[in-house]
Every structure is written in C-alpha cells, then in structure tokens.
Amino acid sequence: MEIFLIIFAVLTVASALIAVATTKKAVSILAAGVMGLFASIVFIFLAAPDVAMTEAAIGSGLTTFIFFFALNRVKSDRAQGGADD
C-alpha cells in the first residue's frame, strides 16, 4: 500500500514540475489539473476522503475549467484587437 502512496506522490510532484516548466499554456493547465487528481488519490491513501473529494472537485475540475475559460477569453480578446475598457 505504501508503494502506491509513494508512486502517486512522485506523480503529483512530476505533474507540478511539468506545469511549471512548460511554455505552452494548455499543457500547463492540464498538468495542473492532473496534479490535483493525483493529489486527491494521495489524500485517499492518507484516509482523508473529504479532502480528496474537495481536491478532485475544486482543485482539478473547477479550477481547470476556469483556467481554460480565461485562456479562451484572452485569446479571443487578442484576436479582436484587445479590450477597449
């Protein structure tokens, strides 16, 4: 059981490093979302199911969606010539 905890902890750190090191925004957002999923699995192994569910729902799902939504808005604003507000 401990070997799985170590594997998922290493995968969590690896995903975080990918999210920080990459230059592509979409890859960075996806890596951060995967990091949250791996972190929620680690929380399951640590007997914290409430924290795991919260991390999976908010840390992975909602945050990834919001980041992609914001990235899409920025790209569409740049395509239109920028915001005039």
C-alpha positions in Angstrom: 0.0 0.0 0.0 2.9 2.4 0.8 4.4 1.8 -2.6 1.2 3.2 -4.3 1.3 6.2 -2.0 4.9 6.9 -3.0 4.2 6.4 -6.7 1.3 8.8 -6.6 3.2 11.3 -4.6 6.0 11.2 -7.1 3.5 11.6 -10.0 2.0 14.6 -8.2 5.4 16.3 -7.9 6.2 15.4 -11.6 2.9 16.9 -12.7 3.6 20.0 -10.8 7.1 20.3 -12.3 5.6 19.9 -15.8 3.0 22.6 -15.1 5.7 25.0 -14.0 8.4 24.1 -16.6 6.3 24.0 -19.8 5.9 27.1 -22.0 2.6 26.0 -23.5 -0.4 27.3 -21.5 -2.8 24.5 -22.3 -0.2 21.9 -21.3 0.4 23.7 -18.1 -3.3 23.9 -17.3 -3.7 20.2 -18.0 -0.7 19.3 -15.9 -2.0 21.3 -13.0 -5.4 19.5 -13.3 -3.7 16.1 -13.4 -1.6 17.2 -10.4 -4.9 17.8 -8.5 -6.2 14.4 -9.4 -3.0 12.7 -8.2 -3.2 14.7 -5.0 -6.7 13.6 -4.4 -5.6 10.0 -4.8 -2.8 10.6 -2.3 -5.4 12.0 0.1 -7.5 8.8 -0.3 -4.4 6.8 0.7 -4.0 9.1 3.7 -7.6 8.3 4.8 -8.9 11.8 4.1 -11.8 11.2 1.8 -13.4 14.6 2.4 -10.2 16.4 1.4 -9.8 14.1 -1.6 -13.3 14.9 -2.9 -12.8 18.6 -2.4 -9.5 18.5 -4.2 -10.9 16.5 -7.1 -13.9 18.7 -7.5 -12.4 22.1 -6.9 -8.6 21.6 -7.4 -8.9 19.5 -10.6 -12.3 20.1 -12.1 -13.4 23.6 -11.4 -10.0 25.3 -11.5 -9.0 23.6 -14.7 -12.3 24.7 -16.3 -11.9 28.3 -15.1 -8.3 28.4 -16.4 -9.3 27.2 -19.8 -12.2 29.6 -19.9 -9.9 32.5 -19.0 -7.4 31.4 -21.6 -10.1 31.3 -24.2 -11.2 34.8 -23.3 -7.7 36.2 -23.5 -7.2 34.6 -26.9 -10.5 35.9 -28.2 -9.7 39.4 -26.9 -6.3 39.4 -28.6 -7.9 38.2 -31.9 -10.3 41.1 -31.7 -7.5 43.6 -31.2 -7.7 43.9 -27.4 -10.2 45.2 -24.9 -11.2 48.9 -25.1 -12.4 49.1 -21.5 
